[in-house]
Amino acid sequence: EAQVTQNPRYLITVTGKKLTVTCSQNMNHEYMSWYRQDPGLGLRQIYYSMNVEVTDKGDVPEGYKVSRKEKRNFPLILESPSPNQTSLYFCASSLSPEGLAGGPWETQYFGPGTRLLVL
Amino acid sequence: GDSVTQMEGPVTLSEEAFLTINCTYTATGYPSLFWYVQYPGEGLQLLLKATKADDKGSNKGFEATYRKETTSFHLEKGSVQVSDSAVYFCAHSRTSGGYQKVTFGTGTKLQVIP
């Protein structure tokens, strides 16, 4: 089954304790990204990756890191979490917009979300 | 800059009522337009999309038409069901230097009561 998986689904942590949220897709997608969802703000992009070893900042990258060492995985790292990073996080993947038939019409496939609470 | 504006919710309707959720956008160039739906406790999933002006996207009884002249992509359904209760996100997407920039609206929560 084609899917995007995230772990953990729920996480409670304390300020300053490093954490990693994993994301994996089995669709051989080149493009992956992380979003956070907050009430009244919709989804805002944190980081994205166009392929292995190619990552760049989205709209709200402060306080986050990512890596893309393998095509299928795109972990999100919070080196020193703070309460303002309490949010619902989604990983997404899609075919590259620059692929053979790619374009801005490519559908994004989302993971089930990770709800993070930073105390 | 790029933006998507949706009507605020929650929208509460009785079963079999007509649904309209308004969406307007600003974007550079010619974006593709999407509606995503988020059921409780789940991630977003594509509901429908349109890739050029005057295209109509449709799925599960929902429809939306890409109106370039009014920069709108309103979502409609003739007869809603309780199972349609969810949050609906309008979004647009364009490419820039190999990067697919997707901009989401803030979401509109729909509650359908029996």
Chai-1 contact restraints between the chains, C-beta under 6 A:
chainA,res_idxA,chainB,res_idxB,connection_type,confidence,min_distance_angstrom,max_distance_angstrom,comment,restraint_id
A,G42,B,F104,contact,1.0,0.0,6.0,A-B,restraint_1
A,G42,B,G105,contact,1.0,0.0,6.0,A-B,restraint_2
A,G42,B,T106,contact,1.0,0.0,6.0,A-B,restraint_3
A,G42,B,G107,contact,1.0,0.0,6.0,A-B,restraint_4
A,L43,B,F104,contact,1.0,0.0,6.0,A-B,restraint_5
A,M50,B,G98,contact,1.0,0.0,6.0,A-B,restraint_6
A,F90,B,G43,contact,1.0,0.0,6.0,A-B,restraint_7
A,P97,B,T95,contact,1.0,0.0,6.0,A-B,restraint_8
A,P97,B,Q100,contact,1.0,0.0,6.0,A-B,restraint_9
A,E98,B,G98,contact,1.0,0.0,6.0,A-B,restraint_10
A,P104,B,S32,contact,1.0,0.0,6.0,A-B,restraint_11
A,P104,B,S93,contact,1.0,0.0,6.0,A-B,restraint_12
A,P104,B,R94,contact,1.0,0.0,6.0,A-B,restraint_13
A,P104,B,T95,contact,1.0,0.0,6.0,A-B,restraint_14
A,W105,B,S32,contact,1.0,0.0,6.0,A-B,restraint_15
A,W105,B,T51,contact,1.0,0.0,6.0,A-B,restraint_16
A,T107,B,L46,contact,1.0,0.0,6.0,A-B,restraint_17
A,F110,B,G43,contact,1.0,0.0,6.0,A-B,restraint_18
A,F110,B,L44,contact,1.0,0.0,6.0,A-B,restraint_19
A,G111,B,G43,contact,1.0,0.0,6.0,A-B,restraint_20
A,P112,B,G43,contact,1.0,0.0,6.0,A-B,restraint_21
A,G113,B,G43,contact,1.0,0.0,6.0,A-B,restraint_22
